[in-house]
């Protein structure tokens, strides 16, 4: 199925669209340090597919992050609190790029943001 990067967003924080975009960008970039260069190159050549999904609260975000990071490259984003939300808020996490089939067991039940 190819390589895909997943970004999982915590919707309980009331972030505006711009804040969500910024946090997703942080997640997309931060997780690349945890991925093999060859996979990153392949993903880039395939068009850098991303899927942005949502969870309903911080607990669900952290629980999913902890499960996924055991087998997949993941990076959790914690906000500094300079704008819309409290310092230390866990806004989202990035996963991959990874093989879509391998990641499916973690993300298949989530809805698109």
N, C-alpha and C positions, 0 to 999 in steps of 0.2 A: 504494500500500500504506500510505501514511501515514508519519508521523515516529516514529522510535524512538531511544532512547538506549541505547548499548551500553556495558557495563562489562566489561573483560577482567581477570581475576584471575590472579595468579602463584601457583600452588598449591605451589610448591617450598619455600615459606618456613615451612610448618607453623603458619600463623596459626590461632587459634581462631575460632569462629563470630562472636563479638562483634567481634574485631579485623577480620575480613573485612568485616563490616557497616559498621564505622566507615570503613575504607579505601574501600569502595564509595561511601559517602556523600560522602567527600572528592572522589572522582572525579566523581560526579554533579554536585556544585555547582561544582567548579573549571572544568569544561569549558563551563559556561553562559556564561562571560565571552567565549568564542570563537565564540558562535553569534549570528546576527542576532536582534534582539528579536522580530521578527515570527514567526520560526520557533519561538522559545521560547513565544510566546503561543499559536500554533497547536497546538504539542505539548501545552501545558497544557490547552487546550480539548478535546483528543482523549483526555485521561486519563493523560498522561505515561508512555507505554509504555516499559519498560526491559527489556533482555535482558542477563542476566549470564552470561558465558561464561568458560571457563578455558583457560589454557595451562600447560604443564608446568614451565617454568623461566624465569629472568630473561632469558636470551638470546632465547627465543621471544617474550616480552613486548616487549622493546625493539625487536626486528626488526619485529614487527607494528606497533608504535606508529610507528616511523620511516616505514614504508610508508604507513600510513593517514593520517598527519598531512600528507602532501604534498597531499592533495585533500579531506580531511575535518577538521572541528574536533576536536582531541584534546587531552587533558591527562594527563600522566604523573604519578603520585603516588609520591613518595619519602618513606619513613617517617623520623621523627625518632629513633626507637630508644628511646623512653622506657619501653616495656613489653615486648612479646614477641619482637621481632626486632631485628637489628643496625641501627644508624643508617645511613642511606643506601640501605636495601633498597628496591628498586622493587617495590611491592606490586600495582599495578593501573593501568589507564588508562581514562578515560572518553572516549566519542566521541559527539558529537551532543547534541541530537536532529538526526538526518539522515534523508533519504529512505531507506527500507529497501532499495529496489532499488539505490541507489548504493553502499550499504555492504556489500551482500551479497558482493561479490567479495573482500572482506577477511575476513569473519567466517563465511562459509557452512560451512566445514569444522570449526569449533570446536564443542566439546560444551558443553552447559549446565553451570553450576556446580551 
